[in-house]
Structure formats: C-alpha cells, structure tokens
C-alpha cells in the first residue's frame, strides 16, 4: 500500500504544480498534424504573411513524416495515411519553404502515387483541395443547399443532423453548391500526384439511387413551401450564412472548432466577403488562440480542452484524497462554475423542455454543451459549498436528465438525433458524424454520476441500465464512441453499472469482467489499437498504455469484491510504469471519426491512473492489500 500512496502523492503534486492561475489545466489536446497543415493553407489563401508561424508549422509537419514518405494517424496504422500525406505534402509546398525536389517530398510523392494518387483520397481532403482550386468539384454536389430551408418536421432536415455535423457540413454544402475555388499566385500545382483527370472517376463517392430519389422529394417540398428554384437557392445561401454567424463564439471561432471555423471562413469568402472582413480577421485570431507547444513545435488544437481537463483533474484529485477546501480544488471549481452555460443552443430543437445548465468542452464555449462534460463538471463541484454551487448543480443535473434519449441511453450533444434516413447521405464517415445516438461511454458515465452523487434519478438510471444490457456485445464488451475503444466503452459501462447498484455476480457483468481479463497483457497492463475503431472489433495494440490500463483496472475495481490477481497486476503496472515516456504515452486515446480523426489528450496519462489508484486505495486498503 505504501507504493500506491507514493504514486498518488507523486501524481497529485505533479497535477497541482501544473494548474494555471485561473484554476484551469491547459494540457494540449492534440490531433496530429491535420490542423497544422490546414492553418498553412488558410494563411496562404488569405494572403496573411505570418512567415514565422508558417515556417514553424512546416517544421512540425516535417518532423512527423515516416521514413516511407507517408504520414500516419497513429503509430500502428498500416503503411501510412493517404489523405493525411496529401494534405501534408500540399501544405509544405504551399508554405513556400519546401520544394518538390526535396528528398522528403519526393518520398511523399512516391507514397501517394503508390496508393492511387489524389483520386483515392478521402472526401474531406478532396473538398479542401476543391475549395482551394486544386481539384474539380463534382458536377452535382451530393447534398443540395436547399435542404437548409426544410423545417425540423421534414423527413430530413439540417436539424436531424448532429450539431457537430451541422456546423461542419453546412459551410461545405454551400461551397459545393457554389463550386467555390480560391487559388492564389502561390498555389502549388499538384499534377505530379494527381493521377487521372476524369471528373467522375475523381469523385468516387457516387450518390445512391435511394439518396437521389430522396433529394428530389425534398427539393420538391422546399419548392412547394417557398417558391421558385432561383429564390430557393438565394434564401438557402442567406440562411446558411446566418446559421454560421449566429454560432460564432466570443473568440471569433465557429463553436470553438478549428475545422468548422476553417470551413466557415471559406464559405464567407464564397458569399463575397473580403479576406479583410472583420469576422474573418477575428476568426483567424481565434484559431491562433488555439495554438499550443508540443516538444518544441507549435500545434493547432482542434479546440482547447480546458474545461474537460479541469473537470477530470479536479475530480481525480478529490477521489485521491483532496477535499473541497484544498486551494487547487477551490480554484478549479470556481473556474468551472464560471463556465456553466446559460444560453439556449441547438440542443433545444429536440429538447424543448430542457433549461440551460450544461457545460461544454473548451474555454470559450458558450452555447454548445455536451452530456459528458456536464457530468464531469458535476462530479468536480459535487462537494462545493455555497448557494451558487448548489444552484449550479441543480441546473446541471436537470439538463443532463433532460437529455436522455427515448431508447434510454444518452447522446453527446443532441437528443433523439438518430434518423436512419441520414445513412443514405454519401458523406465520408456518415455513421460517426451525421447522427448523435446513445453510446455506451456516455450512458455509462452518466449513470455513474447519477448513481454515485444523486438521489431521485432511479427511473432514468433504470432506463440507462436497460440500454446498456441491450447493447452489450456478444463477447461481453461495450463499444465506446469517443475513446479507444472497447476498453473505454467497457470501463464506462461497468463503472456506471456498479454505481447504480448492479451486482458483480450478475451474468452480464461477469461476462464483461472475463472479457477484460482475457485481453490483459503479460506485463499486467492493457493496450488497444485505434484499428479497433476502423475494424469494429477489439484489436490489441501489442503494448500496454497507462490510460488503457487505468480504465481496465478501474472497471475491475468497481465491480469486484476482492483484490484479484488481475487488479494487482494492473496496479503494479501503473506504479512501475507511471513515469514512462515513450510512444505509448503519445498514442491517441480518443476518436473523432474512424480512419480520419484521433485525439491525444496529454492529461490522460495522469488523470486516469490517479483515479484508479484513488479508487483502489478506498476500496481495498482496509482489506490488508499487500501492494
């Protein structure tokens, strides 16, 4: 037990020493190099001559290239990622500080051509190339802009998309409708990696007959509601513009996402705005505010993770022994209380009875709350005293309860956004971004909060348990939507079920426990590959990671009566390897979209081991653990 306590103290001291003056924690939220490449492309397109920044971004991109010439989304991605390699190649050339005959770029050319060239790239890469004038738009964009005008009651409307999809896709649909292209005199020629020039072959994402028929019906509905096609299109453009402008956050960004802000800027250009328009200038400034430094290189985060980091760290510190009067906890919780949202966002479309009270992910987020951040914040401020904290908790709990889906589970951003017709839309990653269904990780973590910290939510908890039982996989695991992947989902489900009072000897829980034990590594840890997300089955990473091990062992602690050999081996790994600094600590533990976007939370290597250690100490130290 001395070793456990020593590691708790080490992690506690480390986290407290890294807290910012405002009470938050600003650990980087890293998504590789895609945003870095896009920032170079954006600055060059807008002719913003920030040469020092562009040079630094080019250096970071170049530092991540593999010997094969490719760039990867994650270490064990087979060979390399074609789309990311094309984006990196393009950005380095557009920077002006790298040339086609540089050895590393000739190696990239060779890799790209070996994989079929640009025509084999993903849809979003092609869209980015099209809007910057290096690729032809399809003759007919697969999603008509007129859909913007349809009311929420239509068979398909923009409000049946998830809010994450909507804020990204609406500017893209506008750009595709206008076939907007913005080249500059410095735009590189990518002919050497182009391949075929046949337009139909270049856009291989063909529209299905079912989708084509549905589009005709929807367009007809819009015409009957509003009038002539010409008027329709003009109104749709204006409606899209207003939608984007109304969702600009105080820092100038579009819902605090780098990617949606990037598309918004180009959409505004397509609508005739000057690059010097104040909205565009402020948006770029907001994007620059998302930068951080990693290993001496500048990186542009998809968004900052201050609220998420702070809520998780404050809770982990409290579970490991810090009380609510601790200076670090008071500072953190005061920061979190100041970030509770009071505005009605898109979530109100499907949740008309809900009252604002949730939290978002990032520092400047004021209208885009999500369930996971809300329960994370509620855990952190649970013991905070005072009328303001009590009122905040009441609002947050009510908002989280109001977001429960009709099927009993919980979504991320919007309630009951699971229209199966959306699966017909020919968009890359449609199953990941177009809808916002119930997931095991959100449902399990919400149940865990409600079961541990509240009373009176028994009906909601019971419905959530029912959803988890129904959606358990045959092997006993659960799929986690926002983390990697089956370890994440199974951890969230089991800790939630334990907090709700489900017994560890129930068959479905025993089955999950046996699955966890079956994938434990010889060194006592656990590790899962991002390929699980792509292949939809558990794929071992081949090495153990601190985060995966902490999730797995925390799940076992939650549902076990005894300190089992598997728990002891997992705890020993966390203590022995707590200070390791290798590729496993940098490996992504979060997912945004399979095969396209993965997240590395720099805080996770500290948060989750500390939480597991704290739970182990609470549960087993009275039982004479020999650790």
C-alpha positions as CSV (number, residue, x, y, z in Angstrom):
1,X,0.0,0.0,0.0
2,X,3.0,2.3,0.5
3,X,3.7,2.2,-3.2
4,X,0.1,3.1,-4.1
5,X,0.2,6.0,-1.7
6,X,3.5,7.2,-3.0
7,X,2.3,7.2,-6.6
8,X,-0.9,9.0,-5.6
9,X,1.2,11.7,-4.0
10,X,3.5,12.0,-7.0
11,X,0.6,12.4,-9.4
12,X,-1.2,14.8,-7.1
13,X,1.9,17.0,-6.7
14,X,2.5,16.9,-10.4
15,X,-1.0,18.0,-11.3
16,X,-1.2,20.7,-8.7
17,X,2.0,22.2,-9.9
18,X,0.7,22.4,-13.5
19,X,-2.5,24.3,-12.7
20,X,-3.0,27.6,-14.4
21,X,-3.6,30.9,-12.5
22,X,-7.3,30.9,-13.4
23,X,-7.7,27.5,-11.8
24,X,-7.8,25.6,-15.1
25,X,-5.5,23.0,-16.6
26,X,-4.3,23.7,-20.2
27,X,-2.8,20.3,-21.2
28,X,-2.7,20.1,-25.0
29,X,-5.4,18.4,-27.0
30,X,-3.5,17.0,-30.0
31,X,-4.9,15.6,-33.2
32,X,-1.7,15.0,-35.1
33,X,-0.9,17.5,-37.9
34,X,-4.0,17.9,-40.0
35,X,-4.9,21.3,-38.4
36,X,-1.3,22.4,-38.8
37,X,-1.5,21.7,-42.5
38,X,-4.8,23.4,-42.8
39,X,-3.5,26.5,-41.0
40,X,-0.7,27.0,-43.5
41,X,-3.3,26.6,-46.4
42,X,-5.6,29.1,-44.7
43,X,-3.0,31.7,-44.1
44,X,-1.6,31.4,-47.7
45,X,-5.1,31.5,-49.2
46,X,-5.9,34.7,-47.2
47,X,-2.5,36.1,-48.0
48,X,-1.7,36.7,-44.4
49,X,2.1,36.8,-44.3
50,X,2.8,35.3,-40.9
51,X,6.0,33.8,-42.1
52,X,7.5,32.8,-38.7
53,X,4.3,30.8,-37.9
54,X,4.2,29.2,-41.3
55,X,7.8,28.1,-41.0
56,X,7.3,26.6,-37.6
57,X,4.2,24.7,-38.8
58,X,6.2,23.4,-41.7
59,X,8.9,22.2,-39.3
60,X,6.3,20.4,-37.2
61,X,4.7,18.7,-40.2
62,X,8.0,17.6,-41.5
63,X,9.1,16.2,-38.1
64,X,6.1,13.8,-38.1
65,X,6.9,12.2,-41.5
66,X,7.7,8.5,-41.6
67,X,10.8,7.1,-43.4
68,X,8.4,5.7,-46.1
69,X,7.5,9.3,-47.0
70,X,4.0,8.9,-45.6
71,X,2.3,10.5,-42.6
72,X,0.3,8.4,-40.1
73,X,-2.8,9.0,-38.0
74,X,-1.4,6.6,-35.4
75,X,1.7,4.5,-34.9
76,X,0.4,1.1,-36.0
77,X,-1.6,2.4,-38.9
78,X,-0.6,0.1,-41.8
79,X,1.9,1.8,-44.1
80,X,0.5,5.3,-43.8
81,X,-2.5,7.5,-44.4
82,X,-3.0,8.7,-48.0
83,X,-5.3,11.7,-47.2
84,X,-3.0,13.0,-44.4
85,X,0.0,12.6,-46.6
86,X,-1.6,14.5,-49.4
87,X,-2.6,17.3,-47.0
88,X,0.9,17.5,-45.5
89,X,2.5,17.5,-49.0
90,X,0.2,20.2,-50.2
91,X,0.8,22.4,-47.0
92,X,4.6,22.0,-47.2
93,X,4.6,23.1,-50.8
94,X,2.2,26.0,-50.2
95,X,4.3,27.2,-47.3
96,X,7.0,28.1,-49.9
97,X,9.7,26.8,-47.6
98,X,9.8,23.3,-49.2
99,X,10.3,22.3,-52.8
100,X,9.0,19.3,-54.8
101,X,12.6,18.0,-55.3
102,X,13.3,18.0,-51.6
103,X,14.0,14.3,-50.6
104,X,11.2,14.1,-48.1
105,X,8.7,15.4,-50.6
106,X,9.8,13.1,-53.4
107,X,9.4,10.3,-50.9
108,X,5.8,11.6,-50.2
109,X,5.1,11.7,-53.9
110,X,6.1,8.1,-54.3
111,X,3.9,7.0,-51.5
112,X,0.9,9.0,-52.8
113,X,1.2,7.6,-56.3
114,X,1.7,4.0,-54.9
115,X,-1.7,4.4,-53.3
116,X,-3.5,5.6,-56.4
117,X,-2.9,9.4,-56.2
118,X,-5.4,12.1,-55.2
119,X,-8.4,10.3,-56.6
120,X,-8.1,7.7,-53.8
121,X,-8.1,10.4,-51.1
122,X,-10.9,10.8,-48.6
123,X,-13.9,13.0,-49.3
124,X,-12.9,15.8,-47.0
125,X,-9.4,16.0,-48.4
126,X,-10.9,16.3,-51.9
127,X,-13.2,19.0,-50.7
128,X,-10.3,21.0,-49.2
129,X,-8.4,20.7,-52.5
130,X,-11.5,21.7,-54.5
131,X,-12.2,24.9,-52.4
132,X,-8.6,25.9,-52.8
133,X,-8.6,25.4,-56.5
134,X,-6.6,22.3,-56.9
135,X,-9.4,19.8,-57.6
136,X,-12.6,19.9,-59.6
137,X,-15.9,19.9,-57.7
138,X,-18.3,17.1,-58.7
139,X,-20.8,18.0,-61.4
140,X,-23.6,17.9,-58.8
141,X,-22.8,18.1,-55.1
142,X,-24.4,15.2,-53.3
143,X,-26.2,17.4,-50.8
144,X,-28.4,20.2,-52.2
145,X,-28.2,23.5,-50.4
146,X,-32.0,23.8,-50.4
147,X,-32.2,21.3,-47.6
148,X,-31.2,24.2,-45.3
149,X,-34.7,25.6,-45.7
150,X,-36.7,22.5,-44.7
151,X,-38.3,22.6,-41.2
152,X,-37.3,20.1,-38.5
153,X,-40.5,18.2,-39.1
154,X,-39.4,17.2,-42.6
155,X,-38.2,13.6,-43.4
156,X,-34.7,15.0,-43.4
157,X,-33.7,18.5,-42.3
158,X,-30.5,20.0,-41.1
159,X,-31.8,19.7,-37.5
160,X,-31.8,15.9,-37.8
161,X,-28.1,16.0,-38.2
162,X,-25.9,16.2,-35.1
163,X,-24.9,19.7,-34.2
164,X,-21.3,18.6,-34.7
165,X,-22.1,17.5,-38.3
166,X,-24.3,20.6,-39.0
167,X,-21.7,23.2,-38.1
168,X,-19.2,21.4,-40.3
169,X,-21.4,20.4,-43.2
170,X,-23.4,23.5,-43.9
171,X,-20.5,25.6,-45.0
172,X,-19.2,22.6,-47.0
173,X,-22.6,22.2,-48.8
174,X,-22.6,26.0,-49.6
175,X,-19.1,25.7,-51.0
176,X,-20.0,22.7,-53.1
177,X,-23.2,24.3,-54.3
178,X,-21.3,27.4,-55.5
179,X,-18.3,25.3,-56.6
180,X,-16.1,27.9,-54.9
181,X,-12.4,27.9,-55.8
182,X,-9.8,30.3,-54.4
183,X,-6.3,29.9,-55.8
184,X,-3.5,32.4,-55.3
185,X,-0.4,33.1,-57.4
186,X,1.5,30.9,-54.9
187,X,-0.8,27.9,-55.0
188,X,1.2,24.8,-55.9
189,X,0.5,22.6,-58.9
190,X,-0.2,19.1,-57.7
191,X,-0.2,17.5,-61.1
192,X,2.6,15.1,-60.2
193,X,0.3,13.3,-57.6
194,X,-3.0,13.8,-59.5
195,X,-3.5,10.6,-61.4
196,X,-6.5,10.5,-63.8
197,X,-8.2,13.7,-64.8
198,X,-11.7,12.2,-65.4
199,X,-14.2,14.0,-63.2
200,X,-16.5,11.1,-62.5
201,X,-13.6,8.8,-61.6
202,X,-12.1,11.6,-59.3
203,X,-15.3,11.7,-57.2
204,X,-15.8,8.0,-56.4
205,X,-18.4,8.7,-53.7
206,X,-21.4,8.2,-56.0
207,X,-24.9,9.0,-54.9
208,X,-27.1,6.0,-54.3
209,X,-30.4,5.8,-56.2
210,X,-32.2,5.9,-52.8
211,X,-30.5,9.2,-51.9
212,X,-31.1,10.7,-55.3
213,X,-34.8,9.9,-55.1
214,X,-35.0,11.4,-51.6
215,X,-33.2,14.6,-52.7
216,X,-35.7,15.0,-55.5
217,X,-38.6,14.7,-53.0
218,X,-37.0,17.1,-50.5
219,X,-36.2,19.7,-53.1
220,X,-39.8,19.5,-54.4
221,X,-41.0,20.0,-50.8
222,X,-38.8,23.1,-50.5
223,X,-40.2,24.5,-53.8
224,X,-43.8,23.9,-52.7
225,X,-43.1,25.7,-49.4
226,X,-41.2,28.7,-50.6
227,X,-41.4,29.1,-54.4
228,X,-39.1,29.2,-57.4
229,X,-35.8,27.3,-57.5
230,X,-33.8,30.6,-58.0
231,X,-35.4,32.1,-54.9
232,X,-34.8,28.9,-53.0
233,X,-31.1,28.9,-53.6
234,X,-30.7,32.6,-52.7
235,X,-32.6,32.0,-49.4
236,X,-30.6,28.9,-48.7
237,X,-27.3,30.8,-49.0
238,X,-28.6,33.6,-46.7
239,X,-29.9,31.0,-44.2
240,X,-26.6,29.2,-44.2
241,X,-24.7,32.5,-43.6
242,X,-27.0,33.4,-40.7
243,X,-26.7,30.0,-39.2
244,X,-22.9,30.3,-39.2
245,X,-22.8,33.8,-37.9
246,X,-25.2,33.0,-35.0
247,X,-22.8,30.3,-33.8
248,X,-19.7,32.3,-33.6
249,X,-18.2,32.1,-30.1
250,X,-16.7,35.1,-28.2
251,X,-13.2,34.3,-29.5
252,X,-14.5,34.5,-33.1
253,X,-14.5,30.8,-33.9
254,X,-17.3,28.6,-35.0
255,X,-18.4,26.7,-31.9
256,X,-14.8,26.6,-30.9
257,X,-13.8,24.1,-33.5
258,X,-10.8,24.7,-35.8
259,X,-12.3,22.6,-38.6
260,X,-15.7,24.3,-38.7
261,X,-14.1,27.7,-38.5
262,X,-11.8,26.8,-41.4
263,X,-14.9,25.9,-43.5
264,X,-16.8,29.0,-42.3
265,X,-14.1,31.3,-43.4
266,X,-14.1,29.8,-46.9
267,X,-17.9,29.9,-47.0
268,X,-17.9,33.6,-46.2
269,X,-15.4,34.1,-49.0
270,X,-17.7,32.3,-51.3
271,X,-20.5,34.6,-50.3
272,X,-18.4,37.6,-51.3
273,X,-16.8,38.6,-48.1
274,X,-13.3,40.1,-48.3
275,X,-10.4,38.3,-46.6
276,X,-10.1,41.5,-44.6
277,X,-13.7,41.2,-43.3
278,X,-13.8,41.7,-39.5
279,X,-15.5,38.4,-39.0
280,X,-12.8,36.6,-40.9
281,X,-10.0,38.5,-39.2
282,X,-11.4,37.7,-35.7
283,X,-11.9,34.1,-36.7
284,X,-8.2,33.7,-37.7
285,X,-7.2,35.4,-34.4
286,X,-9.4,32.9,-32.6
287,X,-7.8,30.0,-34.4
288,X,-4.4,31.3,-33.4
289,X,-5.6,31.3,-29.8
290,X,-5.9,27.5,-30.1
291,X,-2.2,27.0,-30.6
292,X,0.0,25.2,-28.1
293,X,3.5,24.0,-27.9
294,X,4.4,20.3,-28.1
295,X,8.0,19.1,-28.0
296,X,9.2,22.5,-29.0
297,X,6.8,22.7,-32.0
298,X,3.7,24.8,-32.4
299,X,0.5,22.8,-32.9
300,X,-3.1,24.0,-33.6
301,X,-5.6,22.1,-31.5
302,X,-8.9,21.1,-32.9
303,X,-10.2,23.0,-29.9
304,X,-8.8,23.6,-26.4
305,X,-9.7,21.2,-23.7
306,X,-9.5,23.4,-20.6
307,X,-13.0,22.7,-19.2
308,X,-12.7,18.9,-19.8
309,X,-9.2,18.7,-18.4
310,X,-10.1,20.8,-15.4
311,X,-13.2,18.9,-14.5
312,X,-11.5,15.5,-14.8
313,X,-8.4,16.6,-12.9
314,X,-10.3,18.2,-10.1
315,X,-12.4,15.1,-9.7
316,X,-9.4,12.7,-9.8
317,X,-7.6,14.8,-7.1
318,X,-10.7,14.6,-4.9
319,X,-11.1,10.9,-5.4
320,X,-7.4,10.5,-4.4
321,X,-7.8,12.4,-1.2
322,X,-8.0,16.2,-1.8
323,X,-11.1,17.8,-0.1
324,X,-13.2,20.6,-1.3
325,X,-11.3,23.1,0.8
326,X,-8.0,22.4,-0.9
327,X,-6.7,25.5,-2.7
328,X,-6.3,23.7,-6.0
329,X,-9.8,22.3,-5.9
330,X,-11.4,25.7,-4.9
331,X,-9.6,27.4,-7.8
332,X,-10.6,24.7,-10.3
333,X,-14.2,24.6,-9.2
334,X,-14.6,28.4,-9.3
335,X,-13.3,28.3,-12.9
336,X,-15.7,25.5,-13.8
337,X,-18.7,27.3,-12.2
338,X,-17.8,30.3,-14.4
339,X,-18.0,28.2,-17.5
340,X,-21.5,26.7,-17.0
341,X,-23.6,27.7,-20.0
342,X,-26.7,29.8,-19.8
343,X,-27.6,30.1,-23.5
344,X,-30.1,28.1,-25.5
345,X,-28.2,26.2,-28.2
346,X,-29.1,23.8,-30.9
347,X,-29.9,21.2,-28.3
348,X,-33.2,22.9,-27.7
349,X,-34.6,21.9,-31.0
350,X,-35.2,18.3,-29.8
351,X,-35.2,19.1,-26.1
352,X,-37.8,21.9,-25.7
353,X,-38.4,21.4,-22.0
354,X,-34.7,21.5,-21.1
355,X,-33.3,24.5,-19.3
356,X,-29.7,25.6,-19.9
357,X,-27.2,24.3,-17.3
358,X,-24.7,22.1,-19.2
359,X,-21.0,22.6,-19.8
360,X,-19.0,22.4,-23.0
361,X,-15.5,21.1,-23.7
362,X,-13.5,24.2,-24.2
363,X,-12.7,27.5,-22.6
364,X,-14.7,29.8,-24.9
365,X,-17.7,27.5,-25.4
366,X,-20.9,29.3,-24.5
367,X,-23.7,27.5,-26.5
368,X,-22.6,24.0,-27.3
369,X,-22.8,21.9,-24.1
370,X,-22.5,18.1,-24.1
371,X,-23.6,15.4,-21.6
372,X,-20.1,14.1,-20.9
373,X,-18.6,17.4,-19.9
374,X,-21.7,18.2,-17.9
375,X,-21.5,15.2,-15.7
376,X,-17.7,15.6,-15.5
377,X,-18.2,19.1,-14.1
378,X,-20.9,18.0,-11.8
379,X,-18.6,15.4,-10.3
380,X,-16.0,18.0,-9.7
381,X,-18.3,20.5,-7.9
382,X,-20.3,18.0,-6.0
383,X,-18.8,18.9,-2.6
384,X,-18.5,22.7,-3.3
385,X,-20.4,24.6,-0.7
386,X,-22.5,27.7,-1.1
387,X,-25.8,28.7,-2.7
388,X,-24.2,29.3,-6.1
389,X,-22.7,25.9,-6.3
390,X,-25.9,24.2,-5.2
391,X,-27.9,26.1,-7.8
392,X,-25.3,25.2,-10.4
393,X,-25.6,21.5,-9.6
394,X,-29.4,21.6,-9.7
395,X,-29.3,23.1,-13.2
396,X,-26.7,20.8,-14.4
397,X,-28.4,17.7,-13.2
398,X,-31.7,18.7,-14.7
399,X,-30.1,19.4,-18.0
400,X,-28.3,16.0,-18.1
401,X,-31.5,14.2,-17.2
402,X,-33.5,16.1,-19.8
403,X,-31.0,14.9,-22.5
404,X,-31.8,11.2,-22.1
405,X,-32.8,9.6,-25.4
406,X,-36.1,7.8,-26.0
407,X,-34.2,4.5,-26.1
408,X,-32.9,5.0,-22.5
409,X,-29.3,5.9,-23.4
410,X,-27.5,9.3,-23.5
411,X,-26.1,11.1,-26.6
412,X,-23.3,13.7,-26.7
413,X,-24.9,16.9,-28.0
414,X,-28.5,16.4,-29.0
415,X,-31.4,14.3,-28.0
416,X,-33.0,11.7,-30.3
417,X,-30.9,12.6,-33.3
418,X,-30.8,9.1,-34.9
419,X,-32.8,9.3,-38.1
420,X,-31.9,6.2,-40.2
421,X,-32.5,8.1,-43.5
422,X,-29.3,10.0,-42.8
423,X,-27.3,6.9,-43.5
424,X,-28.2,7.4,-47.2
425,X,-26.2,10.6,-47.4
426,X,-23.0,9.9,-49.3
427,X,-20.7,11.6,-46.8
428,X,-17.4,10.1,-45.6
429,X,-17.8,8.8,-42.0
430,X,-21.5,9.4,-42.1
431,X,-22.1,6.8,-39.3
432,X,-19.8,8.8,-37.0
433,X,-20.7,12.4,-37.6
434,X,-24.2,12.7,-39.0
435,X,-26.2,11.4,-36.1
436,X,-25.7,11.5,-32.3
437,X,-27.1,8.2,-31.0
438,X,-26.9,6.8,-27.5
439,X,-23.5,5.3,-26.7
440,X,-22.1,3.1,-24.0
441,X,-19.5,5.6,-22.9
442,X,-21.9,8.5,-22.5
443,X,-24.6,6.2,-21.0
444,X,-22.3,4.5,-18.6
445,X,-20.6,7.7,-17.4
446,X,-23.9,9.5,-16.9
447,X,-25.3,6.5,-14.9
448,X,-22.0,6.5,-12.8
449,X,-22.5,10.2,-11.9
450,X,-26.2,9.8,-11.1
451,X,-25.7,6.6,-9.1
452,X,-22.8,8.0,-7.1
453,X,-23.8,11.6,-6.4
454,X,-27.6,12.0,-6.7
455,X,-30.9,10.7,-5.4
456,X,-34.2,10.7,-7.2
457,X,-33.0,9.7,-10.6
458,X,-33.8,6.0,-10.3
459,X,-36.2,5.9,-13.2
460,X,-33.6,7.4,-15.6
461,X,-30.9,5.1,-14.2
462,X,-33.0,2.1,-14.8
463,X,-33.7,3.0,-18.4
464,X,-30.0,3.6,-18.9
465,X,-29.2,0.2,-17.5
466,X,-31.7,-1.3,-19.9
467,X,-29.9,0.3,-22.8
468,X,-26.5,-1.0,-21.7
469,X,-27.8,-4.5,-21.3
470,X,-29.4,-4.4,-24.7
471,X,-26.2,-3.0,-26.4
472,X,-23.6,-5.3,-24.8
473,X,-21.6,-7.1,-27.4
474,X,-21.6,-10.9,-27.6
475,X,-18.1,-11.1,-26.2
476,X,-19.1,-9.1,-23.1
477,X,-17.6,-5.8,-24.1
478,X,-19.1,-2.4,-25.0
479,X,-18.0,-0.1,-27.8
480,X,-17.0,3.4,-26.7
481,X,-17.7,6.1,-29.3
482,X,-15.4,8.8,-28.0
483,X,-12.4,6.8,-26.7
484,X,-10.3,3.9,-27.9
485,X,-12.4,2.0,-27.9
486,X,-13.8,-1.3,-26.4
487,X,-11.7,-0.8,-23.3
488,X,-13.2,2.7,-23.0
489,X,-16.8,1.6,-23.5
490,X,-16.5,-1.4,-21.2
491,X,-14.9,0.7,-18.4
492,X,-17.6,3.4,-18.7
493,X,-20.4,0.8,-18.7
494,X,-19.0,-1.2,-15.7
495,X,-18.3,1.7,-13.5
496,X,-21.7,3.1,-14.3
497,X,-23.5,-0.2,-13.5
498,X,-21.5,-0.6,-10.3
499,X,-22.5,2.9,-9.2
500,X,-26.1,2.1,-10.0
501,X,-26.0,-0.9,-7.6
502,X,-25.8,-3.7,-10.2
503,X,-24.1,-6.7,-8.6
504,X,-20.8,-8.0,-9.8
505,X,-22.1,-11.6,-9.8
506,X,-24.8,-10.9,-12.4
507,X,-24.1,-12.9,-15.6
508,X,-23.7,-10.0,-18.0
509,X,-21.3,-8.2,-15.7
510,X,-19.3,-11.4,-15.1
511,X,-19.1,-11.7,-18.9
512,X,-17.6,-8.2,-19.2
513,X,-15.1,-8.9,-16.4
514,X,-14.0,-12.1,-18.1
515,X,-13.5,-10.2,-21.4
516,X,-11.4,-7.6,-19.7
517,X,-9.3,-10.3,-18.1
518,X,-8.9,-12.1,-21.4
519,X,-7.3,-9.1,-23.1
520,X,-4.9,-8.2,-20.2
521,X,-1.2,-8.3,-21.3
522,X,1.5,-10.3,-19.8
523,X,3.0,-7.2,-18.2
524,X,-0.2,-6.6,-16.3
525,X,-1.4,-3.7,-18.4
526,X,-3.8,-3.2,-21.3
527,X,-3.5,-1.6,-24.7
528,X,-5.9,-1.2,-27.6
529,X,-5.2,-0.1,-31.1
530,X,-7.0,2.7,-33.0
531,X,-7.6,0.0,-35.6
532,X,-10.4,-1.3,-33.3
533,X,-12.3,1.8,-34.3
534,X,-11.9,1.0,-38.0
535,X,-12.4,-2.8,-37.9
536,X,-15.2,-2.7,-35.3
537,X,-13.6,-5.4,-33.3
538,X,-11.1,-5.4,-30.5
539,X,-7.5,-5.1,-31.8
540,X,-4.7,-5.3,-29.3
541,X,-2.0,-2.6,-29.6
542,X,0.7,-5.1,-28.7
543,X,1.9,-2.9,-25.9
544,X,0.3,-1.6,-22.7
545,X,-0.6,2.0,-22.1
546,X,-1.1,3.9,-18.8
547,X,-4.5,5.1,-19.9
548,X,-5.9,1.8,-21.2
549,X,-4.6,0.1,-18.1
550,X,-6.2,2.6,-15.8
551,X,-9.6,2.2,-17.5
552,X,-9.5,-1.5,-17.3
553,X,-8.3,-1.8,-13.7
554,X,-10.7,0.9,-12.6
555,X,-13.6,-1.1,-14.1
556,X,-12.4,-4.3,-12.3
557,X,-12.1,-2.4,-9.0
558,X,-15.7,-1.1,-9.4
559,X,-17.3,-4.5,-9.9
560,X,-15.0,-6.7,-7.8
561,X,-15.4,-7.7,-4.1
562,X,-11.8,-8.9,-3.8
563,X,-8.4,-7.6,-4.9
564,X,-8.0,-10.1,-7.7
565,X,-4.6,-11.1,-9.3
566,X,-5.7,-9.1,-12.4
567,X,-6.2,-6.0,-10.4
568,X,-2.9,-6.4,-8.5
569,X,-1.0,-6.9,-11.8
570,X,-2.8,-3.8,-13.3
571,X,-2.0,-1.7,-10.2
572,X,1.7,-2.9,-10.3
573,X,1.9,-1.8,-14.0
574,X,0.5,1.7,-13.2
575,X,3.0,2.2,-10.3
576,X,6.0,0.7,-12.1
577,X,5.4,2.5,-15.4
578,X,3.9,5.7,-14.1
579,X,6.9,7.8,-15.3
580,X,7.4,6.1,-18.7
581,X,7.8,8.4,-21.6
582,X,7.6,6.6,-24.9
583,X,5.3,6.2,-27.9
584,X,2.6,4.6,-25.8
585,X,2.1,7.8,-23.8
586,X,1.6,9.7,-27.1
587,X,-0.7,7.2,-28.7
588,X,-4.2,8.5,-29.3
589,X,-6.8,7.5,-26.7
590,X,-9.7,9.4,-28.2
591,X,-11.5,9.2,-31.5
592,X,-13.4,11.7,-33.6
593,X,-14.1,9.7,-36.8
594,X,-12.7,6.2,-37.8
595,X,-9.8,6.4,-40.1
596,X,-9.8,10.2,-40.1
597,X,-9.5,11.9,-36.7
598,X,-7.9,10.7,-33.5
599,X,-7.1,12.6,-30.3
600,X,-4.2,12.5,-27.9
601,X,-5.1,14.1,-24.6
602,X,-1.8,15.0,-22.9
603,X,-3.5,15.0,-19.5
604,X,-4.8,11.4,-19.7
605,X,-1.6,9.7,-18.6
606,X,-2.0,11.4,-15.2
607,X,-5.8,11.6,-14.7
608,X,-6.9,8.1,-15.2
609,X,-4.1,6.3,-13.3
610,X,-4.7,8.7,-10.4
611,X,-8.4,8.0,-10.4
612,X,-7.8,4.2,-10.5
613,X,-5.2,4.5,-7.7
614,X,-7.6,6.5,-5.6
615,X,-10.4,4.0,-6.1
616,X,-8.1,1.1,-5.3
617,X,-7.0,2.8,-2.1
618,X,-10.5,3.5,-1.0
619,X,-11.8,0.0,-1.7
620,X,-9.0,-2.3,-0.7
621,X,-6.7,-0.7,1.8
622,X,-8.9,-1.8,4.7
623,X,-8.6,-5.4,3.4
624,X,-4.8,-5.6,4.0
625,X,-3.6,-5.3,0.5
626,X,0.0,-6.3,0.1
627,X,0.7,-3.8,-2.6
